[in-house]
Amino acid sequence: MNFDEIIERRGTHSAKWDMMDTFYGVSPKDGISMWVADMDFHPPKCVQSTIDSFAQHGVYGYYGDDAAYRDAICWWMQERHGWSIDKDHIYSTHGLVNGTAICIDTYTKPGDGVVLMTPVYYVFSKVIESAGRKVVECELVNNNGRYEMDFDTWDMQMTGNEKLLILCSPHNPGGRVWTRKELQGVADFAKRHDLKIVSDEIHHDLVYPGHNHIPMSLVDGSINDRLVMMTATSKSFNIAGLHTGNVIIEDEKLRAQFEQRMSGLGISPNSLGVFAATAAYSPDGAVWLGELLSYLGENRRLFDEGINAIPGLSSMALESTYLAWVDFSGTGMDMGEVDNRVAKTARIAANKGGVFGKGGENFRRFNIGTQRSRIVEAIERLQSAFSDIQ
Ligand SMILES: Cc1ncc(COP(=O)(O)O)c(C=O)c1O
């Protein structure tokens, strides 16, 4: 796979490239899009050829006989994460935001509190609020550019109204791969406050060497009756537009409740997404993923080196994900001025940190899942946009 090859995405109904002007005021003509989390790469050949055969066959009826899909998930989780899953515990949703929304609907009532460790993936709070539940922000501690959990403070915040905790593991943004001790802390916290846990592990395969993702399900068997696991092929294999996520629930009672809600909402699998996911979780998919991770690793090294050379800017050392989280507080600038320089001077569309919740205000998120030449160009533009403080 030649990850350096520029693929034209403008004019293809890409949210990332065709909405950058609308959302960030950055023209796609000469702007660089580094916001939403999809990459500018083709998926592996095994995925593309499955999609090609599907299109060649040319009959687009309802999907059925999902044994291969379930087997592929079980194989991948065992092989890569040492996690044995019962194939009957898997549900296919229309992505993980959809999975999260169903969980909120199933396991909480309007007015209940849903705990987020902020800053965190901003769509969680949108979904919680839209469902009439309350977002309870437990702020992570930024310890010298590394997020850490703060259970003592969080314990004091709990009122008894909180019913669910959404864990983002590995963490977006900030890229932490939580350790077993931290995850055990989450399990204990959930038990102390009687919270169900939805563990969103969508970034589970985008982990850099030296770090080890541990599925929440393997941390503490005593939380299985309060745990919903969510994984997907969408981020790792760049097929997010196919909207397919896997929700895995070991506990029978939680499963029955989830299943009833799914059927109440009329959710059934998206055939194209399920075909692609089945093809991705394969030995060929694993080889491609290895190559992708080495490419992303070099992007990460280059980007951090370039950003950290700008006085006042600091890029968090990512342990996972392709979402660089840059702290602009050292510039002493007001964030409106930072945005002006990023969007107008550097012509880069990057996510604003405030939407990720408490603690994100002074950050901007840059998607480095793109061709190396674009990373180099983005660094040069940012260095120039902030050159007066050098
Ligand atoms: C933590 C997390 N969960 C969910 C999603 C989106 O998932 P989906 O496209 O499957 O709804 C993202 C996308 O960036 C994410 O970072």
The ligand as an SDF file (V2000), in Angstrom:
LIG
                    3D

 16 16  0  0  0  0  0  0  0  0999 V2000
  -14.3540    7.3800   20.5410 C   0  0  0  0  0  0  0  0  0  0  0  0
  -15.1840    7.4130   19.3060 C   0  0  0  0  0  0  0  0  0  0  0  0
  -16.3570    6.7760   19.2850 N   0  0  0  0  0  0  0  0  0  0  0  0
  -17.1400    6.7730   18.1900 C   0  0  0  0  0  0  0  0  0  0  0  0
  -16.7470    7.4430   17.0430 C   0  0  0  0  0  0  0  0  0  0  0  0
  -17.6390    7.4400   15.8400 C   0  0  0  0  0  0  0  0  0  0  0  0
  -18.0860    6.1750   15.6270 O   0  0  0  0  0  0  0  0  0  0  0  0
  -19.1080    5.8210   14.4550 P   0  0  0  0  0  0  0  0  0  0  0  0
  -18.6710    6.5080   13.2260 O   0  0  0  0  0  0  0  0  0  0  0  0
  -19.0120    4.3430   14.3810 O   0  0  0  0  0  0  0  0  0  0  0  0
  -20.4450    6.2700   14.9210 O   0  0  0  0  0  0  0  0  0  0  0  0
  -15.5290    8.1190   17.0260 C   0  0  0  0  0  0  0  0  0  0  0  0
  -15.1100    8.8650   15.8330 C   0  0  0  0  0  0  0  0  0  0  0  0
  -14.1330    9.5530   15.8150 O   0  0  0  0  0  0  0  0  0  0  0  0
  -14.7270    8.0990   18.1820 C   0  0  0  0  0  0  0  0  0  0  0  0
  -13.5330    8.7140   18.2100 O   0  0  0  0  0  0  0  0  0  0  0  0
  1  2  1  0
  2  3  1  0
  2 15  2  0
  3  4  2  0
  4  5  1  0
  5  6  1  0
  5 12  2  0
  6  7  1  0
  7  8  1  0
  8  9  2  0
  8 10  1  0
  8 11  1  0
 12 13  1  0
 12 15  1  0
 13 14  2  0
 15 16  1  0
M  END
$$$$
